[in-house]
Amino acid sequence: MPEAEDEAIRDLSRARQTAMKDMKKAKFQLKGFFLRNNISCAVKDNWSNKHLRWLTELTLPHHSQQIVLQEMIQTIIERIKRVKRLDNELQHQVKNWRFYPVVKAIQAMRGVRMLVAIGTIVELGDLRRFDHPRKLMAYLGLVPSESSSGDKRRQGKLTRCGNGRARRLLIEGAHTYKYKANVSTELQKRQEGLSKKITDIAWQAQLRLCKRYQRLVYKGKHRNLVVAAIAREMIAYMWAISREVVLTPVNPKERIARVPV
């Protein structure tokens, strides 16, 4: 049973994900509006301050269209600020969370930044509760479905059962392994203060997954299948890293007090 604090952090993380979806939806609506009216953007850096200034200076031939444009711009600006507020609050609150050491440790892996790490742990909880990584893979729906009879074994699409939010975050992080193995400056900063065993696991994961990505692409596999295969192994390495982190145990009396009567 998750603790009250765990559920609170999960609610905050999901609120941030919802805000991100709302912001993207508002941006897509504005792009559709431009497409219908044959308006091309003169600024390449989308949604930067320069781009927002260009939007506010844009003049349309009809007053009604101008009102629609201003409302869309205002909606986008408000939703950008909302996402930033939730990002700041989430990063502040998670530092006092009991699973923060795990969140910090799994960021040693490539493709697992702060928000991806937080989202994965808040959705899955303590990864150590799975005694084998294959059970965690199956829990996330990252294993192929199977229809076997007798000596015949047939595998189909991914089962996609379990937590879809965590699965989506892993898929997002798996795309970074299409490049060659390398410890960037940003990744090195995320690994500062971590034990050598954790960084060794992260480097081993990067070497294996980068090679596996290229090998599967060379064999002609569809990129969606390749990314799913990489995400499946990513969670296994994250499970291995979580077992190297020492967490403060929860006081049993506090747990009993939190159970609703």
N, C-alpha and C positions, 0 to 999 in steps of 0.2 A: 504494500500500500504506500503510495507516495506521500511524502510529508507535505504539510501545508505550505511551507516555504518553496518546495519544489513546484507545486501547482501554481503558486504566485508568479514565479519566474517563467513558467511555461505560458501563463496567460499574457505576460508582458511580451514574450517572444512572438506569440501568435498575433498579438495586436500589431507588432511591428511588421510581420509578414502581410497582414491584411492592409496596412497602410501602404506598403510597397505595391501591392496589387492595384489599389485604388489610384496611386500615382501613375502607374504604367497605363492604366485604362484611360485616364484623363489625357495623357500624352498621345495615345493612339487615336483618340477622338479628334484632337487638334490636327494630327497628321491627315486623318480622313477628310477633315474640313478643308485643308489646303489642297488635297488631291482633287476634291470636287470642284474647287474654284481655280485650279491651274496656278497655284501659288508655289513658287520655288524658293527655298531658303537660301539666303545669300551668305550665311554663316555656317561653316563646316562643323564647328564644335557645338553639337547640340546640347541644349539645356544649360550651357554656361551662362555667366552673367552677361557676356556680350550677346549671346543668342536671345536671352530674355529682353535685353534692351532693344534688339532689332524687332522683336515681336510687338513691343509696346509702341514703337515708332511706325509700325505698318499701318497703312491707310487703305481701306477697302472702298469700292465705289458706292455701296449702299449702306445707309445708316443701320439697318437691321443686322447686316452682316458684321458691322463694326461692334455692335453690342454683343453679338455671339462670340466674337473674337476676344473681347475684353473679359467676358465671363469665363471663357476657357482658360485664358492666361491667369486670371485670378485664382481659379480652381487649382491649376498646376502649382502655382507658387505656394498656396496654402498647404497642399499635400506634400510638397518638398519639405516645407518647414515641419510638418507633422512627423515625417519619417526621421528627420534629424533629431527632433525632440525624443522620439522613442529610442533611437540609436544611442543617444547620450545616456538616457535613463537606464537602458538595458546594460550597457557597459559599466555603469556605475553600480547598479544593484548586484550584478553577477560577481563582483569582486568580494562580496561578503557571503557568497553562496557556498555551501559545503562541497559542491562539485566543481568549484572554480579550479582547484589543482588539476583536475582531469581536463577541463576546458583549456587550460593553459598548456597542458602536456600534448594534447592531440594537435595543437597548432604547429607542432614541430613538423607535421606532414605537409607536403605540397598540396595546394588546393583546399586547405582547411584553415581559413582565416577565422577571425574572432566570431563573426556572426554565424558562419557555418558551424563552427565548433559549439557555440551556445545552442543553436537550433537543434543540432544532433543530440546533445546530451539532455536537453530539456524534454525532448520527445521520447528518448529511449531510457533515460534514468541511468542507473548504475549498470554499466556494460558487463561488470564482473558477475552479474547474476546468471549469465549464460556460461555454462561449463565448457562449451566448445563454440568457436566462431561460426561453424556451419549452422548452428541453431539460430544464431543472430542473423545470418544471411537469410535463412528461411523466414524468420520473424519479420524481416523487412520486405519480403516478397521479391528478392533479387535472385532467386533460384528458378530454373525452368520448370514448368509444369510437366507432369509425366503421365503417360497413359500406356501401361504395360500389361501384357497378357501372355502367360506362359514364358517362352523363351524370347519373345519379342519385347523390345524396350523402345518406346517412342517418347521423345522429349519435345515439348512445344514452347510457347511463349512464356515469359516470366509470369509467375503467379500474381504478383502485384498485391499481395495481401499485406496486412500489418499497417504500419504507420507511413502514410504517403508523404507527409511533410519531411520526415527524415530521409526517405528515399530520394525525394527531389533534391535535397541539399547535397547528398552524396553524388548524384548524377551531375549536378552543377560543378562540384569539385573535381570530378573525374576528367573533365575536358582538359584540365591543365597538364595532363600526362601525355598529351600528343607531342610535346616538345622534349628535347633531350634532357637528361638528368643534369641538374645544376642547382647549387645552393645560392640563391640570390641574396642581395643585401637585406631585403625585407624578411626573407625566410630565416636568415641568420639572426636577425634581431628577435624574431619570435622564439628562436631556440636558446636565447641567452638565459642562463640560470637553470636550465634543465639538465638532468643527469646525462652522462655519456651513453648509458644504455638506451635511453629514450631517443636520443639523436641518432644512435646507430640503427635502431629499428626504423626510424623515419627515412634514413638514407637507404637502408636495405629495401624499403617499400618503394622508394623512388626509382632505384635501379631496376627493380623487377617490373614495376608497372609501366615505366616508360618503354622498356623493351617489349613487354607484352602488348602494349598499344600498337606499336609499329609492326609487330609480327602479325597481329590479327588483321590490321589494315592491309598488309602485304598479301595476306591470304584471300583478300577480297570480301571480308566480312563487312556487313553494313555498319556504319558508324554508330548507330543506336545500339547495336549488339555489342560493339567494342566498348562503348562507354559504360553500358550496364555491367559488362564483365570486370571492368576496372573498378567500378563502384563497389561491386561485390567483394573484391579483394581489399579495397580501402578500409571497409568496416572491420575486416579481420585484423589488419594492422592497428587500427584504432583500439580494438579489443585488447590486443597485446600490449599496447602502450598503457591502457587504463589499469592493467594488472601490475604495472610498475609504480603506480601512484599510491601513496598512503593517505587514506581519508580519515578524518576524525569521526569516530562512531557516534551515532545518535543516542542520546540518553533514553533508555527504555521508558522512564517515567514521563518524559516529555512526549514520547510517542503515544503512550496510553492516554495522556491528557488530550491529545489532538484527535483521537478517535471519536467521531460523533456518537452520542447516545441515542 
